[in-house]
């Protein structure tokens, strides 16, 4: 696609957005051209908060399916569209409400904590929903003496256990992108770039390694934490250990800083399914509307509401 064609699509999208009083939300892992047209760019927590605050009549969520579903749970009176209805997530698809209910039979006094990367059905049987930005704070605040199930991300769960000292049963799910960011790879980068910090998302396998957690040059945090870190430590060089499309926003913010993706080709194929043409068509035809059964929505809202309070 030529630059002229891209600009024509941008103009068409802006016109449709104004006509329909729509707001476009995009995750940092979306294609750079999608990030550019978004009204709001953020991680899962920030976008969830925006979905609950917007005055727009329509939300077009440029992210994977569970994100659009979460927006609908938070804003039931808005029309929520996902440009690609089958943009999945290995985490969300790896957890089931049935599995959680089986755990509850064995632990009737237990607390279920679910990562936001889950379906509405899982959120409906969850006590606390969390994002990577507030998971540590929420788990630390939970009552002691009760069993905890954390899912579906085993790596994020193990990281939380290492940092907080809380014992939890871990669902054995993983993000296929972050599963390739191993301790061995991080140690290689520490040796290769001795002046750099390694900015690591806690979904990564490496984040569950105590030696990585304890290394002062390894900063483990949410997507937003990773993006903000160069403004905190002011180094000349960073290795970015998460989905590489985050570099679109980081390069814009830090044009004079060397940002090195740890795995430049390890991208989320589901996020890349969303294109400018798909975004335009979603607005034009108001297609792929997200629907959540009201009874299910109310049950799921309980865990999300708790997430938004932290």
Backbone bond lengths (Angstrom), bond angles and torsions (degrees), N, CA, C in turn:
res aa  C-N    CA-C-N  psi(-1)  N-CA   C-N-CA  omega(-1)  CA-C   N-CA-C  phi
1 X - - - 1.457 - - 1.526 109.64 -
2 X 1.310 117.48 132.24 1.457 121.61 -179.29 1.531 110.17 -77.09
3 X 1.329 115.41 162.36 1.457 119.42 177.91 1.524 111.04 -62.09
4 X 1.335 115.95 -35.16 1.460 119.96 178.37 1.536 110.93 -63.30
5 X 1.322 117.02 -40.60 1.463 121.00 177.97 1.529 111.08 -66.63
6 X 1.330 115.88 -38.77 1.463 120.38 178.57 1.529 110.15 -63.30
7 X 1.331 116.50 -45.56 1.459 119.61 -179.50 1.525 111.08 -64.53
8 X 1.335 116.92 -35.31 1.467 120.29 177.41 1.532 110.56 -64.49
9 X 1.340 116.89 -39.33 1.462 120.49 176.97 1.529 111.00 -65.80
10 X 1.318 116.47 -41.46 1.461 119.84 177.46 1.529 110.25 -57.91
11 X 1.318 116.83 -45.40 1.468 121.16 -178.93 1.525 110.56 -62.61
12 X 1.325 116.30 -42.16 1.459 120.47 179.82 1.526 110.95 -64.94
13 X 1.317 116.63 -41.76 1.464 121.27 179.65 1.529 110.40 -64.36
14 X 1.320 117.31 -43.42 1.465 120.26 179.80 1.530 111.01 -62.70
15 X 1.311 117.09 -40.86 1.464 120.62 179.21 1.532 110.68 -63.73
16 X 1.319 116.78 -47.18 1.462 120.86 179.53 1.525 111.30 -62.83
17 X 1.313 115.86 -39.28 1.465 120.21 -179.59 1.534 110.89 -62.16
18 X 1.327 116.39 -42.22 1.461 120.07 179.50 1.526 110.98 -69.01
19 X 1.313 116.88 -40.51 1.464 120.76 -179.99 1.523 112.21 -61.82
20 X 1.315 116.88 -35.48 1.458 121.41 -173.40 1.531 112.95 -103.45
21 X 1.327 116.73 5.72 1.464 121.37 -177.05 1.531 110.41 49.24
22 X 1.309 114.53 54.96 1.467 121.55 -177.03 1.520 110.45 -106.07
23 X 1.314 115.32 155.54 1.458 122.07 173.18 1.525 107.22 -122.51
24 X 1.329 116.12 137.58 1.461 121.70 -179.77 1.526 108.98 -105.58
25 X 1.334 115.66 121.38 1.460 122.00 177.25 1.524 108.42 -109.70
26 X 1.323 116.61 137.31 1.467 120.13 179.99 1.519 110.58 -138.64
27 X 1.311 114.70 141.17 1.459 121.31 176.63 1.532 109.15 -82.87
28 X 1.340 115.01 155.82 1.463 120.75 179.54 1.523 113.29 -62.55
29 X 1.339 117.49 -16.05 1.459 119.99 179.98 1.528 112.56 -91.55
30 X 1.335 117.17 -1.22 1.463 120.13 177.82 1.533 110.13 -69.80
31 X 1.311 115.60 164.75 1.465 120.22 177.21 1.537 110.08 -55.69
32 X 1.330 118.76 145.68 1.473 120.51 179.84 1.524 113.60 -55.38
33 X 1.330 117.75 -36.92 1.466 119.47 -179.67 1.523 111.60 -69.23
34 X 1.335 117.24 -27.63 1.462 120.87 174.48 1.527 109.65 -74.05
35 X 1.318 116.46 -42.20 1.462 120.15 177.61 1.528 110.85 -57.31
36 X 1.303 116.39 -38.29 1.463 120.92 -176.05 1.526 112.32 -64.81
37 X 1.331 118.44 -35.60 1.458 121.93 -175.94 1.522 112.74 -88.63
38 X 1.332 117.10 -10.61 1.469 120.66 -175.88 1.525 111.56 -67.86
39 X 1.329 115.11 144.72 1.464 120.15 172.26 1.518 110.59 -76.11
40 X 1.321 115.40 -34.09 1.461 120.81 179.11 1.521 108.64 -137.00
41 X 1.320 114.75 132.42 1.458 122.89 179.23 1.518 106.89 -118.71
42 X 1.327 117.39 133.70 1.451 117.18 -178.24 1.510 113.30 -172.23
43 X 1.345 114.76 -176.77 1.456 120.74 173.32 1.525 108.08 -91.60
44 X 1.307 117.13 -177.03 1.465 120.73 -172.73 1.524 112.54 -61.33
45 X 1.347 117.83 -39.76 1.456 120.64 -178.67 1.524 110.75 -67.79
46 X 1.321 116.23 -48.38 1.461 119.59 -178.54 1.523 111.56 -61.69
47 X 1.317 117.01 -42.74 1.465 120.35 -178.60 1.523 110.87 -68.40
48 X 1.327 117.84 -34.61 1.457 121.01 175.82 1.528 110.41 -63.87
49 X 1.321 116.06 -42.47 1.465 120.27 178.39 1.529 111.11 -63.39
50 X 1.321 116.98 -42.92 1.460 121.28 179.54 1.523 110.83 -63.91
51 X 1.338 116.58 -40.21 1.467 120.40 179.45 1.523 111.42 -59.22
52 X 1.318 116.67 -31.87 1.457 120.60 -179.95 1.509 114.05 -83.38
53 X 1.329 117.54 -12.07 1.464 121.30 -174.55 1.520 113.72 -110.56
54 X 1.325 118.01 -15.88 1.459 120.56 -171.88 1.533 112.42 -67.04
55 X 1.333 115.24 146.57 1.464 121.69 174.51 1.528 111.59 -93.80
56 X 1.318 117.45 -1.13 1.463 120.93 -179.16 1.525 110.48 -65.84
57 X 1.326 115.69 154.13 1.464 120.89 176.07 1.520 111.86 -81.63
58 X 1.331 115.72 -24.94 1.457 121.08 -174.07 1.530 109.50 -133.73
59 X 1.327 116.02 136.78 1.466 122.63 175.50 1.518 107.71 -112.85
60 X 1.320 116.78 122.63 1.460 120.87 173.23 1.524 106.56 -107.11
61 X 1.331 115.88 112.04 1.460 120.80 -172.21 1.524 109.36 -100.73
62 X 1.318 115.45 109.89 1.470 121.33 178.27 1.528 108.44 -90.37
63 X 1.305 113.84 77.68 1.453 122.43 179.23 1.511 107.26 -158.67
64 X 1.314 116.56 -170.98 1.460 119.61 -179.56 1.526 110.01 -79.90
65 X 1.324 116.56 171.89 1.464 121.62 -167.11 1.519 113.82 -59.65
66 X 1.342 118.33 -40.07 1.456 118.41 -176.86 1.525 111.38 -64.03
67 X 1.331 117.94 -26.24 1.462 120.82 179.30 1.528 111.08 -68.88
68 X 1.337 116.06 -44.20 1.450 119.52 176.33 1.523 111.62 -63.28
69 X 1.328 115.85 -39.01 1.459 121.46 178.29 1.526 110.57 -63.07
70 X 1.335 116.40 -42.20 1.465 120.74 178.14 1.520 110.86 -62.55
71 X 1.335 116.86 -41.73 1.464 120.66 178.05 1.520 111.04 -60.75
72 X 1.325 117.42 -39.41 1.466 121.24 179.43 1.523 111.05 -68.34
73 X 1.311 117.65 -36.58 1.465 121.36 177.17 1.526 109.82 -63.43
74 X 1.333 116.54 -41.06 1.455 121.62 -178.22 1.529 111.49 -74.75
75 X 1.326 116.76 -37.46 1.473 122.10 -175.14 1.530 109.77 -125.19
76 X 1.327 117.52 73.86 1.468 119.95 -174.05 1.523 114.36 -66.10
77 X 1.324 117.13 -21.38 1.468 120.01 -178.01 1.527 112.89 -90.25
78 X 1.319 117.11 -1.21 1.461 121.22 176.77 1.533 109.48 -94.41
79 X 1.314 114.78 150.10 1.463 119.10 169.50 1.525 107.09 -83.35
80 X 1.314 117.21 118.54 1.464 122.31 -178.68 1.523 108.55 -109.81
81 X 1.330 115.66 126.94 1.455 121.74 178.93 1.514 110.31 -117.61
82 X 1.324 116.65 141.94 1.461 122.75 169.62 1.526 107.39 -115.85
83 X 1.323 118.92 120.22 1.471 120.16 -176.66 1.518 114.36 -57.40
84 X 1.332 116.83 -26.71 1.475 121.26 176.39 1.524 107.11 -128.24
85 X 1.326 118.68 109.11 1.464 120.16 -173.39 1.514 114.36 -70.68
86 X 1.328 118.10 -19.76 1.467 121.26 -175.95 1.525 112.06 -110.96
87 X 1.342 117.16 26.66 1.467 120.32 175.29 1.525 107.87 -78.39
88 X 1.313 116.86 101.81 1.455 121.21 -170.62 1.517 113.68 -90.00
89 X 1.317 114.95 -166.61 1.466 122.92 179.42 1.519 106.56 -157.56
90 X 1.316 116.96 127.61 1.459 119.79 -176.94 1.526 111.96 -63.49
91 X 1.327 117.09 -29.10 1.460 119.66 176.48 1.525 110.61 -70.67
92 X 1.338 115.53 -52.20 1.464 119.51 -177.24 1.521 112.12 -60.38
93 X 1.318 116.07 -36.45 1.459 119.96 -177.41 1.533 112.65 -81.14
94 X 1.326 116.25 -9.00 1.455 119.67 -176.74 1.512 114.93 -94.03
95 X 1.344 117.58 -5.91 1.465 120.71 -178.71 1.523 109.75 -116.79
96 X 1.325 116.36 147.31 1.460 120.79 -179.12 1.519 110.79 -132.04
97 X 1.329 115.34 149.00 1.465 120.33 174.94 1.529 110.31 -63.43
98 X 1.334 116.88 -35.86 1.461 120.80 -179.99 1.532 111.37 -61.67
99 X 1.331 115.76 -41.42 1.457 119.26 178.47 1.521 112.25 -64.44
100 X 1.319 116.27 -40.25 1.464 119.75 178.21 1.524 110.36 -65.03
101 X 1.310 117.19 -42.85 1.465 120.26 179.99 1.524 111.64 -63.94
102 X 1.330 116.98 -33.21 1.469 120.24 175.46 1.518 110.34 -63.46
103 X 1.340 116.61 -42.26 1.470 121.03 177.67 1.526 109.83 -62.89
104 X 1.326 117.09 -39.94 1.471 120.62 -178.72 1.532 111.97 -64.25
105 X 1.323 117.49 -32.42 1.463 120.20 177.21 1.527 110.22 -59.61
106 X 1.325 116.14 -40.06 1.466 121.13 -179.73 1.524 112.17 -80.72
107 X 1.342 116.60 -22.30 1.472 121.31 -177.14 1.529 108.99 -132.68
108 X 1.337 117.46 71.54 1.469 120.04 -174.54 1.525 114.32 -62.19
109 X 1.329 117.38 -22.23 1.466 120.57 177.94 1.527 111.41 -99.79
110 X 1.335 116.73 11.57 1.464 121.00 -174.90 1.511 113.14 -77.03
111 X 1.340 114.05 163.41 1.471 123.10 178.58 1.514 108.01 -115.29
112 X 1.320 116.64 128.59 1.461 121.63 178.89 1.515 109.36 -103.22
113 X 1.328 115.99 121.95 1.466 123.08 177.41 1.521 107.30 -114.49
114 X 1.317 116.56 121.55 1.466 120.38 -178.18 1.515 110.40 -120.20
115 X 1.306 114.38 136.26 1.458 122.01 172.54 1.525 108.02 -62.15
116 X 1.324 116.57 149.69 1.463 120.32 -179.05 1.528 111.76 -61.84
117 X 1.327 116.96 -20.53 1.470 121.82 178.04 1.526 110.24 -75.55
118 X 1.317 116.26 63.68 1.454 122.68 -178.94 1.527 109.17 -145.18
119 X 1.314 116.16 163.47 1.457 121.33 179.01 1.530 110.41 -77.84
120 X 1.332 115.31 167.00 1.468 120.64 176.60 1.521 110.62 -60.88
121 X 1.327 117.09 -36.17 1.467 120.60 -179.86 1.524 111.33 -62.75
122 X 1.320 117.37 -39.83 1.463 121.05 177.52 1.525 110.44 -70.82
123 X 1.312 117.36 -42.95 1.468 120.08 178.24 1.525 110.94 -60.04
124 X 1.332 117.12 -31.07 1.461 121.21 -178.00 1.523 112.46 -68.66
125 X 1.324 118.73 -22.29 1.466 121.57 178.64 1.529 110.61 -110.54
126 X 1.322 115.70 19.25 1.464 123.30 -178.69 1.525 109.69 -105.80
127 X 1.333 116.43 144.02 1.464 120.58 177.10 1.530 111.59 -85.26
128 X 1.328 116.07 -43.80 1.455 121.37 -179.99 1.519 109.97 -133.31
129 X 1.307 116.11 125.20 1.458 120.87 171.09 1.527 107.44 -92.35
130 X 1.332 117.29 145.89 1.465 121.11 -179.65 1.523 109.77 -137.71
131 X 1.312 115.27 160.52 1.461 121.71 167.04 1.526 107.45 -117.34
132 X 1.318 116.39 172.46 1.464 118.75 178.19 1.525 110.93 -65.67
133 X 1.340 117.26 -18.59 1.461 121.02 -179.42 1.525 112.53 -78.22
134 X 1.342 118.21 -29.18 1.464 118.70 -175.92 1.525 114.36 -126.27
135 X 1.332 117.50 7.64 1.468 120.74 -176.35 1.525 112.26 -60.31
136 X 1.320 117.68 -44.33 1.465 120.21 -179.20 1.524 110.53 -61.37
137 X 1.318 116.63 -44.69 1.465 121.01 -178.14 1.534 111.05 -63.10
138 X 1.321 116.52 -42.32 1.467 119.98 -178.35 1.520 111.12 -68.73
139 X 1.322 117.79 -45.88 1.470 120.28 -178.85 1.525 110.65 -63.76
140 X 1.321 117.18 -38.73 1.469 119.82 177.88 1.534 111.40 -62.43
141 X 1.328 117.12 -29.56 1.462 121.53 -176.53 1.521 113.48 -85.03
142 X 1.328 118.24 -7.55 1.460 120.93 -176.79 1.532 111.24 -71.37
143 X 1.325 116.92 149.44 1.469 119.76 177.73 1.530 111.41 -59.32
144 X 1.297 116.32 144.82 1.463 120.76 177.52 1.532 109.02 -86.09
145 X 1.316 115.26 160.72 1.450 119.99 175.72 1.511 114.88 84.75
146 X 1.329 117.16 3.64 1.460 120.42 177.06 1.519 108.90 -118.66
147 X 1.346 117.42 140.16 1.471 119.11 177.88 1.521 110.88 -65.22
148 X 1.332 114.99 148.29 1.463 121.69 -178.77 1.516 108.84 -126.80
149 X 1.311 115.50 133.56 1.463 121.44 169.17 1.514 107.50 -107.74
150 X 1.337 116.11 125.30 1.463 120.81 176.48 1.522 108.61 -115.11
151 X 1.318 115.79 131.38 1.459 118.79 178.33 1.514 111.53 -156.66
152 X 1.303 117.30 172.10 1.463 124.88 -2.64 1.527 113.23 -93.17
153 X 1.358 118.31 -2.36 1.462 120.61 -171.04 1.529 110.88 -88.29
154 X 1.331 116.41 108.38 1.464 120.67 -178.71 1.525 112.11 -67.05
155 X 1.338 117.53 -31.45 1.464 119.82 -178.42 1.528 111.57 -72.16
156 X 1.320 116.86 -45.72 1.455 120.15 174.59 1.523 110.06 -61.67
157 X 1.325 116.63 -40.98 1.458 120.03 179.21 1.520 113.00 -62.01
158 X 1.339 116.55 -43.63 1.460 119.94 179.29 1.517 110.98 -66.28
159 X 1.318 117.31 -37.91 1.467 121.45 176.45 1.528 110.14 -60.22
160 X 1.329 116.73 -45.62 1.464 120.57 179.32 1.519 110.52 -62.16
161 X 1.325 116.98 -42.06 1.466 120.39 178.21 1.524 110.90 -61.20
162 X 1.325 117.04 -43.58 1.465 120.98 -178.71 1.525 111.68 -63.15
163 X 1.324 116.47 -39.17 1.465 120.58 -175.19 1.524 112.02 -80.94
164 X 1.334 116.96 -41.29 1.464 120.50 -174.78 1.522 113.98 -91.56
165 X 1.324 117.16 -22.57 1.455 120.60 -174.75 1.513 113.84 78.53
166 X 1.345 116.89 4.17 1.467 120.22 179.10 1.526 109.47 -80.30
167 X 1.318 116.52 133.70 1.461 121.29 175.51 1.531 109.32 -81.10
168 X 1.313 117.18 133.77 1.457 121.16 179.19 1.525 109.31 -142.65
169 X 1.310 116.10 147.90 1.457 120.69 166.23 1.521 106.97 -80.34
170 X 1.311 116.76 136.33 1.462 120.74 -174.55 1.516 111.08 -113.58
171 X 1.315 115.52 126.24 1.464 121.07 167.90 1.525 106.77 -65.81
172 X 1.320 118.19 143.63 1.464 121.06 -171.04 1.537 112.97 -97.01
173 X 1.325 117.13 47.67 1.455 121.22 175.77 1.519 111.68 -96.65
174 X 1.331 115.72 166.30 1.464 120.49 179.08 1.519 109.65 -158.55
175 X 1.329 115.30 151.64 1.465 121.98 170.97 1.527 108.00 -81.49
176 X 1.325 116.42 127.22 1.466 118.17 -174.69 1.521 112.38 -67.98
177 X 1.321 117.93 -23.58 1.474 120.44 176.43 1.519 109.56 -71.70
178 X 1.325 117.07 -51.56 1.461 120.87 -175.23 1.528 113.00 -76.58
179 X 1.329 116.49 -16.78 1.464 119.46 177.87 1.527 111.88 -64.31
180 X 1.326 117.12 -20.20 1.470 120.74 -179.95 1.523 112.54 -87.71
181 X 1.327 117.67 -6.80 1.464 121.08 179.94 1.530 107.36 -91.62
182 X 1.301 115.41 89.46 1.460 123.28 -171.99 1.527 111.91 -96.36
183 X 1.323 115.70 166.93 1.465 121.24 175.98 1.523 111.09 -60.17
184 X 1.325 116.43 -41.95 1.465 120.32 -179.77 1.531 110.70 -60.09
185 X 1.321 116.89 -41.94 1.459 121.09 179.34 1.526 111.07 -65.87
186 X 1.319 117.09 -42.31 1.467 120.47 178.77 1.529 110.61 -63.86
187 X 1.337 117.84 -43.22 1.468 120.11 178.76 1.532 110.98 -63.84
188 X 1.315 116.99 -35.76 1.461 120.25 175.58 1.519 110.85 -60.96
189 X 1.324 116.14 -43.56 1.461 120.46 -179.82 1.525 112.34 -69.72
190 X 1.324 116.80 -33.72 1.464 119.79 175.84 1.525 110.70 -61.97
191 X 1.334 116.80 -39.37 1.459 121.19 178.56 1.526 111.81 -73.45
192 X 1.324 116.10 -38.75 1.471 120.74 -175.61 1.526 111.46 -72.38
193 X 1.320 116.63 -34.06 1.470 121.16 -176.64 1.525 109.05 -124.28
194 X 1.330 117.75 76.80 1.472 121.15 -171.80 1.523 114.62 -67.18
195 X 1.335 117.85 -15.26 1.465 120.69 -179.96 1.524 111.82 -98.43
196 X 1.313 117.67 -1.84 1.471 121.28 -172.91 1.524 111.84 -98.44
197 X 1.325 114.77 154.06 1.454 121.10 163.85 1.528 108.38 -92.21
198 X 1.329 115.90 147.94 1.464 121.75 175.86 1.530 106.95 -104.06
199 X 1.311 117.12 115.39 1.462 121.89 -176.79 1.530 108.08 -98.28
200 X 1.335 116.22 114.25 1.463 122.13 -165.60 1.527 110.81 -119.71
201 X 1.320 115.25 128.75 1.467 119.18 173.44 1.525 109.17 -77.19
202 X 1.353 117.90 139.85 1.472 119.04 -175.51 1.527 114.99 -71.09
203 X 1.339 118.94 -5.41 1.463 119.69 170.42 1.525 111.59 -73.38
204 X 1.318 117.43 -12.50 1.457 121.79 -176.80 1.526 111.16 -71.38
205 X 1.314 115.98 147.63 1.458 120.80 174.92 1.527 110.20 -56.98
206 X 1.313 116.76 -39.35 1.468 121.29 -177.35 1.522 112.90 -60.65
207 X 1.337 117.12 -28.47 1.462 120.27 -177.14 1.524 112.29 -67.77
208 X 1.331 117.25 -18.84 1.472 120.45 179.10 1.529 112.57 -88.50
209 X 1.328 116.44 1.61 1.469 122.64 -179.51 1.525 108.46 -94.41
210 X 1.321 117.70 118.70 1.461 121.01 -176.49 1.527 112.36 -61.06
211 X 1.328 117.78 -32.55 1.464 119.65 178.95 1.531 111.41 -64.90
212 X 1.322 117.18 -31.10 1.462 121.65 176.28 1.521 109.77 -74.49
213 X 1.328 115.80 -44.76 1.466 120.58 179.11 1.526 110.52 -57.11
214 X 1.343 117.07 -39.16 1.468 121.82 -175.41 1.529 113.38 -82.52
215 X 1.329 117.37 -12.12 1.475 119.61 -177.68 1.529 109.79 -75.46
216 X 1.337 119.11 122.21 1.464 120.85 -176.54 1.530 114.15 -65.21
217 X 1.330 117.47 -17.39 1.466 120.08 178.24 1.521 112.37 -90.53
218 X 1.315 117.07 -1.91 1.465 121.72 177.37 1.522 108.71 -104.40
219 X 1.301 116.40 115.96 1.461 122.37 179.06 1.527 107.52 -106.93
220 X 1.322 116.36 115.07 1.460 121.20 -178.15 1.524 108.53 -104.52
221 X 1.320 116.00 126.34 1.458 118.31 -178.72 1.511 112.27 -173.22
222 X 1.309 114.31 176.33 1.459 122.34 -178.91 1.523 110.99 -65.07
223 X 1.312 115.14 171.77 1.464 120.25 177.50 1.520 110.82 -54.85
224 X 1.317 117.13 -43.82 1.466 120.85 179.68 1.520 111.27 -65.46
225 X 1.330 117.55 -39.78 1.470 120.66 176.87 1.525 110.52 -60.59
226 X 1.312 116.52 -43.48 1.465 121.10 178.90 1.523 110.01 -60.85
227 X 1.318 117.12 -45.46 1.460 120.99 -177.99 1.532 111.28 -63.95
228 X 1.311 117.13 -36.30 1.471 120.38 -176.31 1.530 113.68 -82.75
229 X 1.334 118.53 -19.44 1.454 121.14 -171.09 1.534 114.24 -57.20
230 X 1.335 121.06 -41.13 1.471 118.53 178.46 1.526 113.79 -60.27
231 X 1.322 117.92 -24.85 1.463 119.88 176.74 1.521 111.79 -80.35
232 X 1.348 116.00 -8.62 1.457 121.17 178.97 1.521 111.36 -97.01
233 X 1.343 116.48 -48.20 1.470 119.70 -173.85 1.527 113.44 -98.31
234 X 1.324 117.90 -17.24 1.473 123.16 172.49 1.530 113.65 54.24
235 X 1.307 117.16 42.94 1.456 120.69 174.91 1.536 109.53 -87.03
236 X 1.321 115.05 171.31 1.465 119.50 179.57 1.531 112.11 -90.80
237 X 1.336 116.17 -12.63 1.457 118.95 -170.26 1.540 110.31 -147.87
238 X 1.342 115.05 135.71 1.465 121.17 177.33 1.521 109.24 -139.52
239 X 1.325 115.09 142.80 1.462 121.07 170.66 1.523 106.59 -101.32
240 X 1.320 116.37 126.43 1.456 122.04 -173.88 1.531 109.12 -101.52
241 X 1.334 115.89 110.54 1.463 121.46 -175.23 1.520 110.27 -104.89
242 X 1.307 115.17 70.88 1.456 123.20 173.76 1.524 107.59 -161.39
243 X 1.315 117.30 -170.09 1.465 121.13 179.48 1.528 109.52 -58.82
244 X 1.337 118.62 127.60 1.475 121.18 -167.70 1.529 115.63 -69.43
245 X 1.333 119.00 -13.59 1.458 118.97 -179.87 1.523 112.11 -68.02
246 X 1.325 116.61 -13.29 1.460 121.08 174.55 1.528 111.11 -60.07
247 X 1.328 116.42 -22.89 1.457 120.95 -178.14 1.526 112.31 -65.86
248 X 1.323 118.37 -21.86 1.461 120.14 177.92 1.523 110.03 -59.64
249 X 1.313 116.93 -47.54 1.466 120.95 -180.00 1.530 110.98 -75.69
250 X 1.330 117.76 -38.75 1.456 119.63 -178.35 1.527 111.67 -66.88
251 X 1.320 117.27 -38.82 1.467 120.54 177.90 1.520 110.96 -64.94
252 X 1.326 115.90 -36.54 1.468 119.53 176.88 1.524 110.97 -64.13
253 X 1.320 116.68 -40.11 1.468 120.76 -177.44 1.526 112.46 -78.02
254 X 1.337 116.57 -33.90 1.468 120.28 -173.01 1.531 109.97 -127.82
255 X 1.318 117.67 68.66 1.470 119.84 -174.02 1.523 114.43 -65.35
256 X 1.332 117.42 -20.88 1.462 120.13 -177.87 1.528 113.31 -101.46
257 X 1.326 116.43 9.92 1.459 121.58 -178.85 1.528 109.50 -107.13
258 X 1.337 115.82 139.03 1.461 119.21 177.41 1.529 109.24 -82.81
259 X 1.328 116.01 118.07 1.457 122.68 -178.11 1.525 107.92 -115.61
260 X 1.317 116.24 118.00 1.459 121.58 -171.95 1.531 109.20 -112.81
261 X 1.322 118.62 112.70 1.465 119.14 176.61 1.523 110.64 -69.63
262 X 1.318 116.96 132.72 1.455 119.92 -175.95 1.527 111.06 -68.81
263 X 1.335 116.13 -33.81 1.470 122.37 176.42 1.534 107.47 -138.92
264 X 1.316 117.56 86.39 1.474 120.38 -171.92 1.518 114.91 -61.98
265 X 1.317 117.87 -23.40 1.464 120.30 -177.48 1.532 113.11 -101.69
266 X 1.331 117.31 1.74 1.466 120.69 -177.62 1.532 109.03 -91.94
267 X 1.334 116.55 80.20 1.458 121.71 -175.14 1.527 111.09 -106.03
268 X 1.324 115.15 163.33 1.463 121.23 175.62 1.524 108.54 -84.55
269 X 1.305 115.67 108.27 1.464 119.84 -176.59 1.521 111.84 -65.63
270 X 1.321 116.99 -26.18 1.463 119.98 -178.70 1.533 110.83 -72.10
271 X 1.322 116.79 -40.13 1.470 120.14 176.14 1.527 111.26 -63.48
272 X 1.320 115.91 -33.35 1.466 119.67 -176.46 1.531 112.30 -76.61
273 X 1.336 116.91 -8.43 1.457 119.86 177.21 1.533 111.88 -68.59
274 X 1.315 116.47 -20.68 1.465 120.73 -178.20 1.520 108.94 -85.73
275 X 1.316 115.55 119.45 1.469 122.56 -177.33 1.519 110.17 -119.15
276 X 1.332 115.65 169.12 1.464 119.73 177.08 1.526 110.78 -62.89
277 X 1.325 116.87 -39.78 1.474 119.65 178.20 1.523 110.71 -62.62
278 X 1.329 116.47 -41.79 1.457 120.17 179.06 1.516 112.30 -65.75
279 X 1.322 116.28 -38.37 1.461 120.86 176.76 1.524 110.29 -65.00
280 X 1.320 116.63 -45.39 1.468 120.86 177.82 1.524 110.91 -58.69
281 X 1.331 117.21 -45.39 1.462 121.04 -177.54 1.525 111.65 -67.57
282 X 1.337 116.73 -35.63 1.465 119.35 177.78 1.520 110.46 -60.61
283 X 1.338 116.18 -42.94 1.457 120.61 178.22 1.524 111.63 -70.07
284 X 1.303 116.59 -44.54 1.470 121.54 -175.34 1.529 111.28 -62.88
285 X 1.314 116.75 -47.21 1.464 121.27 -174.87 1.534 112.77 -101.51
286 X 1.341 116.37 -2.06 1.467 122.01 -176.20 1.534 109.71 49.92
287 X 1.322 114.02 49.07 1.457 120.14 -173.54 1.525 112.21 -100.44
288 X 1.324 113.83 161.18 1.459 123.23 179.09 1.531 111.26 62.61
289 X 1.336 114.32 47.71 1.461 119.55 176.62 1.524 109.64 -68.93
290 X 1.335 115.27 141.58 1.466 121.96 179.24 1.525 109.07 -87.86
291 X 1.315 116.36 129.50 1.460 121.87 177.35 1.529 109.10 -123.20
292 X 1.312 116.14 136.95 1.460 122.05 175.55 1.525 107.30 -132.21
293 X 1.324 116.18 125.05 1.460 121.14 177.83 1.526 110.06 -51.78
294 X 1.336 117.65 134.66 1.454 121.27 -172.47 1.530 112.82 -61.53
295 X 1.317 117.98 -41.23 1.467 119.32 178.72 1.525 110.49 -63.84
296 X 1.324 116.47 -42.14 1.459 120.84 177.21 1.519 110.17 -65.21
297 X 1.316 116.91 -41.68 1.464 121.32 -179.11 1.524 111.35 -59.60
298 X 1.318 116.80 -44.41 1.462 120.07 -178.77 1.527 111.29 -63.47
299 X 1.323 116.67 -39.21 1.464 119.89 177.94 1.530 111.04 -67.38
300 X 1.332 116.51 -41.40 1.466 120.76 -179.77 1.528 110.86 -69.37
301 X 1.323 116.99 -32.62 1.466 121.06 -177.76 1.526 111.23 -61.14
302 X 1.327 117.30 -32.85 1.460 120.30 -178.63 1.525 111.57 -56.33
303 X 1.325 117.33 -48.00 1.469 120.38 -177.99 1.522 111.19 -72.31
304 X 1.325 117.40 -33.94 1.466 120.23 179.19 1.524 110.41 -71.13
305 X 1.317 116.23 -39.79 1.468 119.75 178.62 1.516 110.57 -58.71
306 X 1.322 116.37 -41.46 1.468 119.64 177.33 1.522 110.99 -63.60
307 X 1.328 116.88 -38.61 1.468 121.09 177.59 1.524 110.89 -60.40
308 X 1.317 116.78 -42.39 1.459 121.15 -175.81 1.524 112.88 -74.26
309 X 1.328 116.93 -12.26 1.464 120.47 179.04 1.525 111.98 -81.79
310 X 1.325 117.18 -12.82 1.470 120.66 -179.14 1.523 110.80 -100.49
